[in-house]
Structure formats: C-alpha cells, structure tokens
Amino acid sequence: MKEKTLTLKLTGYIVKGISDLNSWGGGNACIKMKPFNVKSINKKNLLDNINDNGFGVESINGAICDVYENFQGTLRYLKTIIVGTISEHTKEYYRGGE
C-alpha cells in the first residue's frame, strides 16, 4: 500500500471556555461560552469576544479560555488563558468541582 500524506494549514484559533459574570438582580455566576474564532491570540481579542452564550447578563467579568489551533476544521488544544476577573466559584466549576 502506498503511504499517504495529508497537510492541513492553520486557519486561526477556536476559543471555548467558561465566562464569569454578574447576573441581573445580583450575584456572581458562570456559564459555558459559545465558541468563537479569532485570527490571533492576545488578551484584547479574547476580551472582545468572551460571551454569555446568548443568556443575557448584567456584565461579563472575565473568562477561562481554552484555545485550540484550527487546522482547516481539525482542532488541537494549545493552551488555557484567563482574561479579566475570575471568581473562585468559576475556577472551581472549571476544574469540575461543582
């Protein structure tokens, strides 16, 4: 059998993770973000795109972002970056403690 090779190009980054937020009426909470695409990884790009997955909150304080390299639809984990302010509750939730 002839050996085959497949080459994929890096097309950007997919970011998934957990947003730390303040809900309407008070209280801190966290929610799984809707994944988003960015062309480059820096804190400004991440802060500009973190989201509440359409839930609707008073404010988003920050997020724990899992960054994946996107090779034409094939994802490879790169790193985790924390942006903004994250509560202990959100950190615990991310680690699977709740």
N, C-alpha and C positions, 0 to 999 in steps of 0.2 A: 504494500500500500504506500502510495506517495505521501510524504509528510506535507501538511498544510500549515499555513501561517495566516493569522488574522491580525491586522493592525487597526487599532482604534485611536482616534485623535481626541485630545482633551478639548471639550466644548464649553467648559465652565464648571460651576460648582452648584450642588444642591445642598440646601441647608434645612435640617429638620431639628426639632427640639421642643423645649418647654419654655413658655413665656411666664414671667412673674408679673402679676397685675393687681390693680385695685378695682374691685367690683363696684357697681353703682350701689349706693346705700352704705358703703363702707366695707372694710375687710380686705385682707390680702388673700390671694388665691393664685393658682397656676393652671395652665391649660396647654395641651399639646398644640403646637403651631401648625398651620398649613405650610407644607414645604414650599420653599421658594428658590429661585435660580438667581445667581449672581455671576458676573464675569470675573471678578477678582475678590479676594478675601481681605477685608480690612474692617475695623470696628465701625466706621461710618456706614459702609454698605450693609453690614449686619444690623446696626441700629435703625437704619432707614427702612428695613424690610421685616423686622420682627413683627409678629401679628398675634391676634387673639382668635384665629381660625374663624372669623366672622361672628364670634359670640356677642361682642358689644360690651365694652367695659369702660370704666371711667378713665383709666390710664394704664399703660404698659410700662413697667418699671425697668425691665431688662429681660434677658433670656439666656438659657443654656443652649448653645447652638452646636449641633453635631454636623460637621462639614464633610461632605463627600465630593470627591472628584467625579465629574460626569464625563465618561468616555463614550460619547455618542449613545447614551442611554444605559450604559453599564456603569454602576456606581461602585466606588471604592472609598471606604472610610479614610479620612485624612486626619482630623483632629477635632477636639471639642474646645469651644471658646465661650467664655462667659462675657456678656456685654451688659452694661447698665448695672442696676442694683438687683440682687437676688436674695430673697429671704431664706432663712434656714428651712422653712417648710418646703419651699420649691426645691432646694438642694436635696432634701430627704426624699421627696417624691421622685426626683430624677434618679436617685440611687435605688429606687424600688422599695423604699421603707414604708410607703403608705399605699 
